[in-house]
Amino acid sequence: MLNKIGLPKNLLWGYIGLTIFMIGDGVEQAWISPYLVSRGMSIEDASLLLTVYGITAAISAWFSGVLVQTLGPRKVMSYGLIAFIIGSLGFIGLGIYKLNFSMMVPFYALRGFGYPLFAYSFLIWINYSSPLKIRGTAVGWFWFMFSLGLSVIGPFYSSIAIPAFGEINVLWTGLIFVVIGSLLAIFANKDKIPESEIHSFELKELLQGITILKRKQISLGLIVKTVNGLAQYGLAVFMPIYLAQYGYSTTEWLHMWSTVFIVAIFANLFFGFVGDKIGWRNTIQWVGGVAYALVLVLVFFTPQLVGHNYLVMTIVLSLCGVTMAGYVPLSALFPLLAPDNKGAAMSILNLGAGLSTFLAPAIAGLFFKSLGAGGVLFIYAGFYILSAILTPFLKTPEELASEKNTNDQSDKSVIAG
């Protein structure tokens, strides 16, 4: 039954463990910055803390693929767990009680290495161990479980637990979730990837996470993956300000934004399945690229047309969650772009996810004041159209070789004629 719905039975405990781990990682996502500011930390210091965390998470995501390729997923996921535990112990135990900034920054940065090493290593594991015919759906299940823990259950748990335990104790309970999830995903999960996929650890293997960008398909794929997250990480920066002009409160915005991700986790499953049926590139190009661009234009004009209408605005924003899921098959397609070096290819995929977290707010910061929300949304939409244009060029070596043979045969026919 599990295989019929595209959830590989051999990786079931890994999926369950991933969800529980991401609950623990996500307990503070929605409140840590305002909490620190309310305790007396400056906005600048709180932003710096989160920026450093984002940098280490991006670096960790970038090299997770080549580390899995040389060490195996279990070891790399274990290193992610260790980084999260040590980072949390220092950040909570030595830093946050007295707002000791010199302790908080390095330990929160170390904590940032944790979830990418854990979660993205499991994503690579899925690409090694799931059948090709259901791989798009299997990847969809990954993003479903990932988002369910990080963006849905984690924040919901915090909203219930903070009034009962307080913010700092909730952070400690998050560590418990992470340990339980890790034990399930690393040890209860008995699946093994082929030994032929693991290479000996050498510096050149690690450098392939950089040198593989020389391949045109991988470089184009990096652009597409970076575009994937622009709206996800950018809208939260300026949309509350834009919607406030039409009477939407901050609470209404938060509820609408939460709905986007609830819709997205189910859409991830749907478009993972659809991608397996109609083609991964078709799904990425038309749903993730073209449709997402159109939705962003609609997001801009809707409040101008309907004013303060919570239901309509929620429905329109939820379309972002639907089209966001159009990129799910990209995680299945990427390793096939470099079948001789899947780990390095997945490192670049993860790098693109990390770059989105920096570029999206940067674009908003640069252009919101001069061009307004409309200008930023149209810039984002332009990038999604660019993504749609580039997607057909993401072809596997086998497809490129087949095209070359076809062209060669055609040239010979022309010469013979």
TORKOL-4160 file (C-alpha; in steps of 0.2 Angstrom, whole numbers, padded with zeros to 4 digits, m for minus):
417
<pt num="1" X="0000" Y="0000" Z="0000"/>
<pt num="2" X="0014" Y="0012" Z="0004"/>
<pt num="3" X="0023" Y="0009" Z="m0012"/>
<pt num="4" X="0006" Y="0012" Z="m0021"/>
<pt num="5" X="0005" Y="0030" Z="m0014"/>
<pt num="6" X="0024" Y="0033" Z="m0018"/>
<pt num="7" X="0030" Y="0031" Z="0000"/>
<pt num="8" X="0045" Y="0019" Z="m0001"/>
<pt num="9" X="0041" Y="0006" Z="0013"/>
<pt num="10" X="0060" Y="0003" Z="0015"/>
<pt num="11" X="0062" Y="0021" Z="0021"/>
<pt num="12" X="0046" Y="0023" Z="0031"/>
<pt num="13" X="0055" Y="0026" Z="0048"/>
<pt num="14" X="0066" Y="0039" Z="0040"/>
<pt num="15" X="0051" Y="0049" Z="0034"/>
<pt num="16" X="0043" Y="0048" Z="0052"/>
<pt num="17" X="0060" Y="0053" Z="0060"/>
<pt num="18" X="0062" Y="0067" Z="0048"/>
<pt num="19" X="0045" Y="0074" Z="0053"/>
<pt num="20" X="0049" Y="0073" Z="0072"/>
<pt num="21" X="0066" Y="0080" Z="0069"/>
<pt num="22" X="0059" Y="0095" Z="0060"/>
<pt num="23" X="0046" Y="0098" Z="0074"/>
<pt num="24" X="0061" Y="0101" Z="0086"/>
<pt num="25" X="0070" Y="0112" Z="0073"/>
<pt num="26" X="0054" Y="0122" Z="0070"/>
<pt num="27" X="0048" Y="0126" Z="0087"/>
<pt num="28" X="0056" Y="0144" Z="0087"/>
<pt num="29" X="0055" Y="0148" Z="0069"/>
<pt num="30" X="0040" Y="0160" Z="0071"/>
<pt num="31" X="0044" Y="0169" Z="0087"/>
<pt num="32" X="0063" Y="0169" Z="0092"/>
<pt num="33" X="0067" Y="0186" Z="0084"/>
<pt num="34" X="0053" Y="0196" Z="0092"/>
<pt num="35" X="0056" Y="0186" Z="0109"/>
<pt num="36" X="0074" Y="0191" Z="0109"/>
<pt num="37" X="0070" Y="0209" Z="0105"/>
<pt num="38" X="0056" Y="0209" Z="0119"/>
<pt num="39" X="0070" Y="0203" Z="0131"/>
<pt num="40" X="0081" Y="0219" Z="0127"/>
<pt num="41" X="0091" Y="0213" Z="0112"/>
<pt num="42" X="0093" Y="0226" Z="0098"/>
<pt num="43" X="0084" Y="0222" Z="0081"/>
<pt num="44" X="0101" Y="0223" Z="0073"/>
<pt num="45" X="0109" Y="0210" Z="0084"/>
<pt num="46" X="0094" Y="0198" Z="0082"/>
<pt num="47" X="0095" Y="0200" Z="0063"/>
<pt num="48" X="0114" Y="0196" Z="0064"/>
<pt num="49" X="0110" Y="0181" Z="0074"/>
<pt num="50" X="0098" Y="0174" Z="0062"/>
<pt num="51" X="0109" Y="0179" Z="0047"/>
<pt num="52" X="0124" Y="0169" Z="0054"/>
<pt num="53" X="0112" Y="0155" Z="0056"/>
<pt num="54" X="0107" Y="0156" Z="0038"/>
<pt num="55" X="0125" Y="0157" Z="0032"/>
<pt num="56" X="0130" Y="0141" Z="0041"/>
<pt num="57" X="0114" Y="0132" Z="0036"/>
<pt num="58" X="0117" Y="0136" Z="0018"/>
<pt num="59" X="0135" Y="0130" Z="0019"/>
<pt num="60" X="0129" Y="0114" Z="0027"/>
<pt num="61" X="0116" Y="0112" Z="0014"/>
<pt num="62" X="0129" Y="0115" Z="0000"/>
<pt num="63" X="0141" Y="0101" Z="0005"/>
<pt num="64" X="0128" Y="0088" Z="0012"/>
<pt num="65" X="0128" Y="0080" Z="m0005"/>
<pt num="66" X="0146" Y="0076" Z="m0007"/>
<pt num="67" X="0148" Y="0071" Z="0011"/>
<pt num="68" X="0134" Y="0058" Z="0009"/>
<pt num="69" X="0143" Y="0052" Z="m0007"/>
<pt num="70" X="0159" Y="0049" Z="0003"/>
<pt num="71" X="0153" Y="0045" Z="0021"/>
<pt num="72" X="0136" Y="0038" Z="0018"/>
<pt num="73" X="0119" Y="0046" Z="0024"/>
<pt num="74" X="0119" Y="0038" Z="0042"/>
<pt num="75" X="0136" Y="0046" Z="0047"/>
<pt num="76" X="0131" Y="0063" Z="0039"/>
<pt num="77" X="0114" Y="0063" Z="0048"/>
<pt num="78" X="0123" Y="0058" Z="0064"/>
<pt num="79" X="0135" Y="0073" Z="0062"/>
<pt num="80" X="0120" Y="0084" Z="0060"/>
<pt num="81" X="0112" Y="0078" Z="0076"/>
<pt num="82" X="0128" Y="0081" Z="0085"/>
<pt num="83" X="0130" Y="0099" Z="0078"/>
<pt num="84" X="0112" Y="0102" Z="0083"/>
<pt num="85" X="0114" Y="0095" Z="0101"/>
<pt num="86" X="0130" Y="0105" Z="0105"/>
<pt num="87" X="0124" Y="0121" Z="0097"/>
<pt num="88" X="0107" Y="0120" Z="0107"/>
<pt num="89" X="0116" Y="0116" Z="0123"/>
<pt num="90" X="0127" Y="0131" Z="0121"/>
<pt num="91" X="0114" Y="0143" Z="0114"/>
<pt num="92" X="0101" Y="0139" Z="0127"/>
<pt num="93" X="0111" Y="0134" Z="0142"/>
<pt num="94" X="0125" Y="0147" Z="0140"/>
<pt num="95" X="0118" Y="0161" Z="0130"/>
<pt num="96" X="0099" Y="0164" Z="0130"/>
<pt num="97" X="0096" Y="0165" Z="0149"/>
<pt num="98" X="0107" Y="0180" Z="0151"/>
<pt num="99" X="0107" Y="0186" Z="0133"/>
<pt num="100" X="0125" Y="0182" Z="0132"/>
<pt num="101" X="0127" Y="0187" Z="0113"/>
<pt num="102" X="0146" Y="0181" Z="0112"/>
<pt num="103" X="0139" Y="0164" Z="0117"/>
<pt num="104" X="0123" Y="0164" Z="0107"/>
<pt num="105" X="0131" Y="0168" Z="0090"/>
<pt num="106" X="0144" Y="0154" Z="0088"/>
<pt num="107" X="0132" Y="0141" Z="0096"/>
<pt num="108" X="0117" Y="0146" Z="0086"/>
<pt num="109" X="0128" Y="0146" Z="0070"/>
<pt num="110" X="0134" Y="0128" Z="0075"/>
<pt num="111" X="0116" Y="0123" Z="0077"/>
<pt num="112" X="0113" Y="0130" Z="0059"/>
<pt num="113" X="0124" Y="0115" Z="0053"/>
<pt num="114" X="0112" Y="0103" Z="0060"/>
<pt num="115" X="0096" Y="0102" Z="0050"/>
<pt num="116" X="0103" Y="0103" Z="0033"/>
<pt num="117" X="0115" Y="0089" Z="0037"/>
<pt num="118" X="0101" Y="0078" Z="0044"/>
<pt num="119" X="0087" Y="0082" Z="0032"/>
<pt num="120" X="0095" Y="0085" Z="0015"/>
<pt num="121" X="0106" Y="0069" Z="0018"/>
<pt num="122" X="0090" Y="0059" Z="0020"/>
<pt num="123" X="0083" Y="0067" Z="0004"/>
<pt num="124" X="0099" Y="0061" Z="m0005"/>
<pt num="125" X="0096" Y="0044" Z="0003"/>
<pt num="126" X="0078" Y="0044" Z="m0005"/>
<pt num="127" X="0086" Y="0047" Z="m0022"/>
<pt num="128" X="0098" Y="0032" Z="m0020"/>
<pt num="129" X="0085" Y="0020" Z="m0013"/>
<pt num="130" X="0068" Y="0024" Z="m0021"/>
<pt num="131" X="0062" Y="0016" Z="m0038"/>
<pt num="132" X="0064" Y="0028" Z="m0052"/>
<pt num="133" X="0046" Y="0026" Z="m0057"/>
<pt num="134" X="0040" Y="0033" Z="m0040"/>
<pt num="135" X="0054" Y="0044" Z="m0036"/>
<pt num="136" X="0045" Y="0061" Z="m0040"/>
<pt num="137" X="0031" Y="0055" Z="m0027"/>
<pt num="138" X="0044" Y="0049" Z="m0015"/>
<pt num="139" X="0053" Y="0066" Z="m0015"/>
<pt num="140" X="0035" Y="0074" Z="m0013"/>
<pt num="141" X="0033" Y="0064" Z="0002"/>
<pt num="142" X="0050" Y="0071" Z="0009"/>
<pt num="143" X="0044" Y="0089" Z="0007"/>
<pt num="144" X="0027" Y="0085" Z="0014"/>
<pt num="145" X="0035" Y="0077" Z="0030"/>
<pt num="146" X="0049" Y="0091" Z="0030"/>
<pt num="147" X="0036" Y="0105" Z="0030"/>
<pt num="148" X="0023" Y="0096" Z="0041"/>
<pt num="149" X="0036" Y="0096" Z="0055"/>
<pt num="150" X="0045" Y="0113" Z="0052"/>
<pt num="151" X="0030" Y="0124" Z="0046"/>
<pt num="152" X="0015" Y="0117" Z="0053"/>
<pt num="153" X="0017" Y="0106" Z="0068"/>
<pt num="154" X="0032" Y="0115" Z="0075"/>
<pt num="155" X="0024" Y="0132" Z="0076"/>
<pt num="156" X="0007" Y="0125" Z="0082"/>
<pt num="157" X="0016" Y="0115" Z="0096"/>
<pt num="158" X="0025" Y="0131" Z="0101"/>
<pt num="159" X="0008" Y="0141" Z="0102"/>
<pt num="160" X="0001" Y="0128" Z="0114"/>
<pt num="161" X="0017" Y="0125" Z="0124"/>
<pt num="162" X="0024" Y="0143" Z="0127"/>
<pt num="163" X="0009" Y="0148" Z="0138"/>
<pt num="164" X="0012" Y="0132" Z="0148"/>
<pt num="165" X="0031" Y="0131" Z="0149"/>
<pt num="166" X="0038" Y="0147" Z="0143"/>
<pt num="167" X="0049" Y="0151" Z="0128"/>
<pt num="168" X="0066" Y="0144" Z="0135"/>
<pt num="169" X="0058" Y="0128" Z="0141"/>
<pt num="170" X="0050" Y="0125" Z="0124"/>
<pt num="171" X="0068" Y="0127" Z="0116"/>
<pt num="172" X="0073" Y="0113" Z="0128"/>
<pt num="173" X="0058" Y="0102" Z="0122"/>
<pt num="174" X="0063" Y="0105" Z="0104"/>
<pt num="175" X="0079" Y="0096" Z="0108"/>
<pt num="176" X="0070" Y="0081" Z="0114"/>
<pt num="177" X="0060" Y="0080" Z="0097"/>
<pt num="178" X="0076" Y="0081" Z="0087"/>
<pt num="179" X="0084" Y="0067" Z="0097"/>
<pt num="180" X="0069" Y="0055" Z="0095"/>
<pt num="181" X="0067" Y="0059" Z="0077"/>
<pt num="182" X="0086" Y="0056" Z="0074"/>
<pt num="183" X="0085" Y="0039" Z="0083"/>
<pt num="184" X="0071" Y="0034" Z="0071"/>
<pt num="185" X="0078" Y="0040" Z="0055"/>
<pt num="186" X="0096" Y="0034" Z="0058"/>
<pt num="187" X="0094" Y="0018" Z="0068"/>
<pt num="188" X="0076" Y="0012" Z="0066"/>
<pt num="189" X="0077" Y="0015" Z="0048"/>
<pt num="190" X="0086" Y="m0001" Z="0041"/>
<pt num="191" X="0088" Y="0003" Z="0023"/>
<pt num="192" X="0105" Y="0003" Z="0015"/>
<pt num="193" X="0111" Y="0011" Z="m0001"/>
<pt num="194" X="0122" Y="0002" Z="m0013"/>
<pt num="195" X="0140" Y="0002" Z="m0008"/>
<pt num="196" X="0145" Y="0006" Z="m0025"/>
<pt num="197" X="0137" Y="0024" Z="m0023"/>
<pt num="198" X="0149" Y="0028" Z="m0008"/>
<pt num="199" X="0167" Y="0034" Z="m0013"/>
<pt num="200" X="0182" Y="0035" Z="m0003"/>
<pt num="201" X="0184" Y="0052" Z="0006"/>
<pt num="202" X="0196" Y="0063" Z="m0003"/>
<pt num="203" X="0198" Y="0082" Z="m0005"/>
<pt num="204" X="0194" Y="0081" Z="m0023"/>
<pt num="205" X="0177" Y="0073" Z="m0019"/>
<pt num="206" X="0173" Y="0088" Z="m0008"/>
<pt num="207" X="0179" Y="0100" Z="m0021"/>
<pt num="208" X="0167" Y="0092" Z="m0034"/>
<pt num="209" X="0153" Y="0101" Z="m0024"/>
<pt num="210" X="0161" Y="0117" Z="m0033"/>
<pt num="211" X="0169" Y="0110" Z="m0049"/>
<pt num="212" X="0153" Y="0102" Z="m0054"/>
<pt num="213" X="0146" Y="0119" Z="m0058"/>
<pt num="214" X="0156" Y="0119" Z="m0074"/>
<pt num="215" X="0143" Y="0107" Z="m0081"/>
<pt num="216" X="0130" Y="0118" Z="m0090"/>
<pt num="217" X="0115" Y="0107" Z="m0084"/>
<pt num="218" X="0120" Y="0109" Z="m0066"/>
<pt num="219" X="0123" Y="0128" Z="m0067"/>
<pt num="220" X="0106" Y="0130" Z="m0075"/>
<pt num="221" X="0098" Y="0119" Z="m0062"/>
<pt num="222" X="0106" Y="0130" Z="m0048"/>
<pt num="223" X="0097" Y="0145" Z="m0056"/>
<pt num="224" X="0080" Y="0136" Z="m0057"/>
<pt num="225" X="0082" Y="0130" Z="m0039"/>
<pt num="226" X="0087" Y="0147" Z="m0032"/>
<pt num="227" X="0071" Y="0155" Z="m0041"/>
<pt num="228" X="0061" Y="0141" Z="m0033"/>
<pt num="229" X="0062" Y="0149" Z="m0016"/>
<pt num="230" X="0061" Y="0168" Z="m0020"/>
<pt num="231" X="0043" Y="0171" Z="m0016"/>
<pt num="232" X="0043" Y="0159" Z="m0001"/>
<pt num="233" X="0057" Y="0169" Z="0008"/>
<pt num="234" X="0053" Y="0186" Z="0000"/>
<pt num="235" X="0034" Y="0188" Z="0003"/>
<pt num="236" X="0035" Y="0188" Z="0022"/>
<pt num="237" X="0047" Y="0203" Z="0021"/>
<pt num="238" X="0035" Y="0216" Z="0013"/>
<pt num="239" X="0018" Y="0208" Z="0010"/>
<pt num="240" X="0012" Y="0212" Z="0028"/>
<pt num="241" X="0016" Y="0231" Z="0025"/>
<pt num="242" X="0008" Y="0231" Z="0008"/>
<pt num="243" X="m0008" Y="0222" Z="0014"/>
<pt num="244" X="m0009" Y="0234" Z="0029"/>
<pt num="245" X="m0013" Y="0248" Z="0017"/>
<pt num="246" X="m0030" Y="0239" Z="0013"/>
<pt num="247" X="m0034" Y="0235" Z="0031"/>
<pt num="248" X="m0026" Y="0218" Z="0034"/>
<pt num="249" X="m0020" Y="0216" Z="0052"/>
<pt num="250" X="m0003" Y="0207" Z="0056"/>
<pt num="251" X="m0014" Y="0193" Z="0064"/>
<pt num="252" X="m0023" Y="0190" Z="0048"/>
<pt num="253" X="m0007" Y="0190" Z="0038"/>
<pt num="254" X="0000" Y="0177" Z="0049"/>
<pt num="255" X="m0015" Y="0166" Z="0048"/>
<pt num="256" X="m0015" Y="0168" Z="0029"/>
<pt num="257" X="0003" Y="0164" Z="0028"/>
<pt num="258" X="0001" Y="0148" Z="0038"/>
<pt num="259" X="m0013" Y="0143" Z="0027"/>
<pt num="260" X="m0001" Y="0144" Z="0012"/>
<pt num="261" X="0011" Y="0131" Z="0020"/>
<pt num="262" X="m0004" Y="0119" Z="0025"/>
<pt num="263" X="m0009" Y="0120" Z="0007"/>
<pt num="264" X="0009" Y="0117" Z="0001"/>
<pt num="265" X="0012" Y="0101" Z="0010"/>
<pt num="266" X="m0003" Y="0093" Z="0002"/>
<pt num="267" X="0002" Y="0100" Z="m0015"/>
<pt num="268" X="0019" Y="0093" Z="m0013"/>
<pt num="269" X="0012" Y="0076" Z="m0013"/>
<pt num="270" X="0000" Y="0080" Z="m0028"/>
<pt num="271" X="0013" Y="0087" Z="m0039"/>
<pt num="272" X="0026" Y="0073" Z="m0035"/>
<pt num="273" X="0013" Y="0061" Z="m0041"/>
<pt num="274" X="0008" Y="0072" Z="m0056"/>
<pt num="275" X="0027" Y="0074" Z="m0061"/>
<pt num="276" X="0029" Y="0055" Z="m0062"/>
<pt num="277" X="0014" Y="0055" Z="m0074"/>
<pt num="278" X="0016" Y="0070" Z="m0085"/>
<pt num="279" X="0035" Y="0073" Z="m0084"/>
<pt num="280" X="0045" Y="0081" Z="m0071"/>
<pt num="281" X="0051" Y="0095" Z="m0082"/>
<pt num="282" X="0033" Y="0099" Z="m0088"/>
<pt num="283" X="0028" Y="0101" Z="m0070"/>
<pt num="284" X="0042" Y="0112" Z="m0065"/>
<pt num="285" X="0040" Y="0123" Z="m0081"/>
<pt num="286" X="0022" Y="0126" Z="m0081"/>
<pt num="287" X="0016" Y="0124" Z="m0063"/>
<pt num="288" X="0032" Y="0130" Z="m0054"/>
<pt num="289" X="0037" Y="0143" Z="m0067"/>
<pt num="290" X="0023" Y="0150" Z="m0077"/>
<pt num="291" X="0009" Y="0147" Z="m0065"/>
<pt num="292" X="0019" Y="0154" Z="m0050"/>
<pt num="293" X="0023" Y="0170" Z="m0060"/>
<pt num="294" X="0004" Y="0173" Z="m0064"/>
<pt num="295" X="m0001" Y="0170" Z="m0046"/>
<pt num="296" X="0012" Y="0183" Z="m0040"/>
<pt num="297" X="0004" Y="0196" Z="m0052"/>
<pt num="298" X="m0013" Y="0191" Z="m0045"/>
<pt num="299" X="m0007" Y="0193" Z="m0027"/>
<pt num="300" X="m0003" Y="0211" Z="m0031"/>
<pt num="301" X="m0019" Y="0216" Z="m0039"/>
<pt num="302" X="m0031" Y="0206" Z="m0028"/>
<pt num="303" X="m0031" Y="0219" Z="m0013"/>
<pt num="304" X="m0033" Y="0233" Z="m0026"/>
<pt num="305" X="m0049" Y="0224" Z="m0033"/>
<pt num="306" X="m0057" Y="0217" Z="m0018"/>
<pt num="307" X="m0050" Y="0228" Z="m0004"/>
<pt num="308" X="m0051" Y="0220" Z="0014"/>
<pt num="309" X="m0058" Y="0203" Z="0010"/>
<pt num="310" X="m0049" Y="0190" Z="0021"/>
<pt num="311" X="m0057" Y="0175" Z="0012"/>
<pt num="312" X="m0053" Y="0180" Z="m0006"/>
<pt num="313" X="m0035" Y="0185" Z="m0001"/>
<pt num="314" X="m0032" Y="0169" Z="0008"/>
<pt num="315" X="m0037" Y="0159" Z="m0007"/>
<pt num="316" X="m0026" Y="0169" Z="m0019"/>
<pt num="317" X="m0011" Y="0168" Z="m0007"/>
<pt num="318" X="m0014" Y="0149" Z="m0005"/>
<pt num="319" X="m0011" Y="0147" Z="m0024"/>
<pt num="320" X="0007" Y="0152" Z="m0020"/>
<pt num="321" X="0007" Y="0136" Z="m0009"/>
<pt num="322" X="0000" Y="0126" Z="m0024"/>
<pt num="323" X="0012" Y="0133" Z="m0037"/>
<pt num="324" X="0027" Y="0132" Z="m0025"/>
<pt num="325" X="0024" Y="0113" Z="m0025"/>
<pt num="326" X="0027" Y="0113" Z="m0044"/>
<pt num="327" X="0046" Y="0112" Z="m0041"/>
<pt num="328" X="0045" Y="0096" Z="m0031"/>
<pt num="329" X="0051" Y="0085" Z="m0046"/>
<pt num="330" X="0067" Y="0095" Z="m0047"/>
<pt num="331" X="0073" Y="0086" Z="m0032"/>
<pt num="332" X="0071" Y="0070" Z="m0042"/>
<pt num="333" X="0078" Y="0077" Z="m0058"/>
<pt num="334" X="0094" Y="0084" Z="m0051"/>
<pt num="335" X="0104" Y="0069" Z="m0047"/>
<pt num="336" X="0100" Y="0062" Z="m0065"/>
<pt num="337" X="0108" Y="0077" Z="m0072"/>
<pt num="338" X="0125" Y="0070" Z="m0066"/>
<pt num="339" X="0122" Y="0052" Z="m0063"/>
<pt num="340" X="0141" Y="0049" Z="m0061"/>
<pt num="341" X="0141" Y="0061" Z="m0047"/>
<pt num="342" X="0124" Y="0062" Z="m0038"/>
<pt num="343" X="0131" Y="0068" Z="m0022"/>
<pt num="344" X="0139" Y="0083" Z="m0029"/>
<pt num="345" X="0123" Y="0087" Z="m0040"/>
<pt num="346" X="0112" Y="0086" Z="m0024"/>
<pt num="347" X="0124" Y="0098" Z="m0015"/>
<pt num="348" X="0121" Y="0111" Z="m0029"/>
<pt num="349" X="0102" Y="0108" Z="m0027"/>
<pt num="350" X="0104" Y="0111" Z="m0009"/>
<pt num="351" X="0115" Y="0127" Z="m0012"/>
<pt num="352" X="0101" Y="0134" Z="m0022"/>
<pt num="353" X="0089" Y="0132" Z="m0008"/>
<pt num="354" X="0101" Y="0141" Z="0003"/>
<pt num="355" X="0104" Y="0155" Z="m0009"/>
<pt num="356" X="0085" Y="0159" Z="m0010"/>
<pt num="357" X="0085" Y="0163" Z="0009"/>
<pt num="358" X="0098" Y="0177" Z="0005"/>
<pt num="359" X="0092" Y="0184" Z="m0012"/>
<pt num="360" X="0074" Y="0185" Z="m0009"/>
<pt num="361" X="0075" Y="0197" Z="0006"/>
<pt num="362" X="0089" Y="0206" Z="m0003"/>
<pt num="363" X="0078" Y="0210" Z="m0018"/>
<pt num="364" X="0064" Y="0216" Z="m0007"/>
<pt num="365" X="0076" Y="0227" Z="0002"/>
<pt num="366" X="0084" Y="0234" Z="m0013"/>
<pt num="367" X="0068" Y="0238" Z="m0023"/>
<pt num="368" X="0053" Y="0239" Z="m0011"/>
<pt num="369" X="0056" Y="0257" Z="m0006"/>
<pt num="370" X="0058" Y="0263" Z="m0024"/>
<pt num="371" X="0046" Y="0252" Z="m0034"/>
<pt num="372" X="0034" Y="0246" Z="m0020"/>
<pt num="373" X="0026" Y="0229" Z="m0018"/>
<pt num="374" X="0021" Y="0229" Z="m0036"/>
<pt num="375" X="0039" Y="0231" Z="m0042"/>
<pt num="376" X="0046" Y="0218" Z="m0031"/>
<pt num="377" X="0032" Y="0205" Z="m0036"/>
<pt num="378" X="0035" Y="0208" Z="m0054"/>
<pt num="379" X="0053" Y="0206" Z="m0052"/>
<pt num="380" X="0050" Y="0189" Z="m0044"/>
<pt num="381" X="0037" Y="0185" Z="m0057"/>
<pt num="382" X="0051" Y="0188" Z="m0070"/>
<pt num="383" X="0063" Y="0176" Z="m0062"/>
<pt num="384" X="0049" Y="0163" Z="m0062"/>
<pt num="385" X="0047" Y="0165" Z="m0081"/>
<pt num="386" X="0066" Y="0164" Z="m0083"/>
<pt num="387" X="0065" Y="0148" Z="m0073"/>
<pt num="388" X="0051" Y="0141" Z="m0085"/>
<pt num="389" X="0062" Y="0146" Z="m0100"/>
<pt num="390" X="0078" Y="0137" Z="m0093"/>
<pt num="391" X="0069" Y="0121" Z="m0087"/>
<pt num="392" X="0068" Y="0112" Z="m0104"/>
<pt num="393" X="0087" Y="0113" Z="m0105"/>
<pt num="394" X="0089" Y="0102" Z="m0089"/>
<pt num="395" X="0092" Y="0086" Z="m0099"/>
<pt num="396" X="0101" Y="0071" Z="m0093"/>
<pt num="397" X="0117" Y="0065" Z="m0101"/>
<pt num="398" X="0107" Y="0050" Z="m0110"/>
<pt num="399" X="0095" Y="0063" Z="m0117"/>
<pt num="400" X="0109" Y="0074" Z="m0123"/>
<pt num="401" X="0118" Y="0059" Z="m0131"/>
<pt num="402" X="0101" Y="0053" Z="m0139"/>
<pt num="403" X="0099" Y="0071" Z="m0147"/>
<pt num="404" X="0116" Y="0071" Z="m0153"/>
<pt num="405" X="0114" Y="0054" Z="m0162"/>
<pt num="406" X="0098" Y="0060" Z="m0169"/>
<pt num="407" X="0106" Y="0076" Z="m0176"/>
<pt num="408" X="0121" Y="0067" Z="m0183"/>
<pt num="409" X="0109" Y="0055" Z="m0192"/>
<pt num="410" X="0100" Y="0070" Z="m0199"/>
<pt num="411" X="0116" Y="0078" Z="m0204"/>
<pt num="412" X="0121" Y="0062" Z="m0213"/>
<pt num="413" X="0104" Y="0062" Z="m0222"/>
<pt num="414" X="0106" Y="0080" Z="m0228"/>
<pt num="415" X="0124" Y="0076" Z="m0234"/>
<pt num="416" X="0118" Y="0060" Z="m0243"/>
<pt num="417" X="0103" Y="0069" Z="m0251"/>
